[in-house]
Amino acid sequence: MNATLNMTRTNGQPQLSEWSDEELLLDFRKTGNRLAFDQLVHRYEKELFSYLRRYLGDAEMAEDAFQATFLQLYLKAGQFEEGRKFRPWLYAVATNQAIDAQRKDKRHRAISLDRQGKGEEGDAGKLADLLISETPGPQANVNEFERRDWIRQAVADLPELLRVVINVVYYQGLKYREAAEVLGLPIGTIKSRVHTAIAKLNESWKRSHTEQT
């Protein structure tokens, strides 16, 4: 981490690394403090790029969307309302930039989850745990690695409306309320789409593994 980001401010306030996301953005908005903005970028760069790469299925497009996201934050910091949570707002901006990137690119390539890093295996495992296989015999004991590999491809094959919700809720760990804010949808719609996606994954799981017996 850049040492300047940890410097204690002369007015005796805590180090920037100890500030909340909201405090950092509000300080940047009020004073133009670039160190506060840089701390936000540093705090979210890996997480947000991972989300955009999964959403877009292309590292180069994800990088462009990432840069555009923080440019929008830089330009529109004045629109952030006090009392609002920063993370859902950030993801809402990032999602809009990803959608714009897809429109401009016009390729609409399918998301590939096959090359995700080891750090994301836990999330894939959590999602895979929701799959229920009633198939008797050896196929009911598919090993964990195969299960996670299967779930990544199955999520990639979901309709876009369902895939986006799964990415936000399960892979990025947003709560239903936060996901609703990010995607501009009612909480009930988020819950319904998660339920529908899990049901489809279960049907696909049972169908594919029944065919193997």
N, C-alpha and C positions, 0 to 999 in steps of 0.2 A: 504494500500500500504506500502511496506517496506520503512522505513524512509530513508535508504541509497540511494534509487533511487532518492530522491529529494535533495540530497546534492549538493551545489554549488561547482563547480570545482575550484581548487586553482588558475587557470589562469584567473579567473574572467568571464568565459563564463556562459551562462544561465544554469539553472538547467536542468538535463537530461530529466525531464518530459516535458520540453518546447521544446526540440529538435524535429525535424522532423524525420520520420522513416528513411529516407535516411541518415541523419546526424548520427543517432545512428549506423546504420550498417557500414557506412564508417569509423566511429571512431573505432568501434570494429575491423574492418579489418586492419586498419593502426596501432593501438596501442595495440590491444588485450584487451581492456577495457571490462571486464566481466559485469560491471554495465550497460554499454550501451546495451549489448546483453540481459541482464535480463530485461531491460526496454521494449525491443521489445516483449519478451515473455509475460510480464505482460500486455502489451497493446493489444495483439491479442489473448490471451489464450481462453477467453470465445467465442469470435466471430468465431475463427477458429475451435474450438472443435464442436461448434454448426453446422458449415458447414460440417465437417467430419462425424458427427453423422447422419446428414440427408442424406449425400451421401452414407454412408455405411449401414445405418439402424441398427447399432449395436454399443453400447456404448464402449464395450471392444475393438473392432476393431478400433473405432474412436480414443480411447486413444493411442493405439499403433501407428496409423498413425500420430497422433499429435506429439508424441515423436520423431518419425522418421523424421518428417518435420523439426523440430527445430535442430535435429542432422545434417541434410543435410545443413541447413542454417549455422550452426556452422562450418562445414567442408568446405563448398563451398562459404563462404563469399567473398573470393578473386575473384570469378567469377562475382560478382555484378558490373555492369558498372555504372560509374558516369553519372548522367543525366537521369537514368532510375527510374521509380516509383517502390517503394518497395512492395506495396500491391498486385498488379497483379503478381509480381514475387513470392511472398509468396504463393499466391493461386495456381500458376502453380506448385510449388514444392509440396504443399499439395495434389493437385489433382493427381499428379503422384504417391505419396505415397499411396493414397486411391486405385488407380488402382492396384498397386502392392499388396496391402493388399487383394483385391478381388481375385487376381490370386492365391495368396498363400493359401487363405482360401478355395477356390474352391466351396464355397457354393452359392455365387451370390444371397444372400437373397434379397428379394424385400425391398425397402425403405418404412418405416412406418412413416408417419407424424402425427399419431394420438396422440402422447404423447408429442408434442412440447410445450414449455413453453408459458406463457401468453405474454411474450415480443415479440413473433413472430406472434401474431394474426394480428398485423397491416400489416405485409407483406402479410399474407394470404388474408387480406381484400383488399389490393391493387390489387392482382392478381384476386380475385373474382370479383372486380369491372369491369373487362374486359369481363365478361360473359354477354351475351345478351340473354334474354329469351323472346320469342315472344308468349309464351303460355298464353292464356287468363285465367281469373278466379283466384281462390285463390292460385293456384300453382305459379302464377307470383309474388306473394308476400311472397316467402319463407323468413323466418327471417334470420338475419345476422349470427347467430350462426350456423344454419344448413348449410348455404351457405359456411361458412369457413370450416366446418367439411367436407363437400362434396369436396371442392377444394383440400384439403390435400390428400384425398384418390385418387382423379382423377389424380393429379400430380404423385402420387406414381405408378399409372397404366400406365403412358406414357412410350413409348419406351425409353431405356436408353439414347440415343443420344439427345432426346428432354428434358428428365427429368433433365439431367445435366445442360443444358443451362438455363432452368427455375430456377433451384436452384441458379445458379451463378448470373443471372441477377435480378430476383425478390426477392429472399430470402436474398442474400448477397449484393445486391444493386450495383453491378459492372456495369460500363458503357459498351456499346457494344465494345468499343475499348479495355477496360481492360479485358472483358470476352474473346475476341479474343486472347489476349496475354496469358491468363491463360490456355485456351483450345487448343492453337496452331492452330486456325482456322481463315480463313479470316472473316472480319467484315460482309461481305455479307452473309456468311454462318450462322453466329450467328443470324442476323436479320431474315433470312429465316426460321431457326429452331424455333425461338421465334414465328414468324407468324404461322408456321405450328402447333406448340404446342397449341397456343391460339385457332386456328381454331378447333383442335381436342377436346379441352375442351368445346368449345361452342357447338359442335355437340353432345358430350356426355351429356352435361347439358340439352339441349333441348330434346334429346331422352329420358333421364331418367325421366324428369319431365312431358313430354307428356304422358309417360306410366302410370304415377300416376293419371292422370285425368280420 
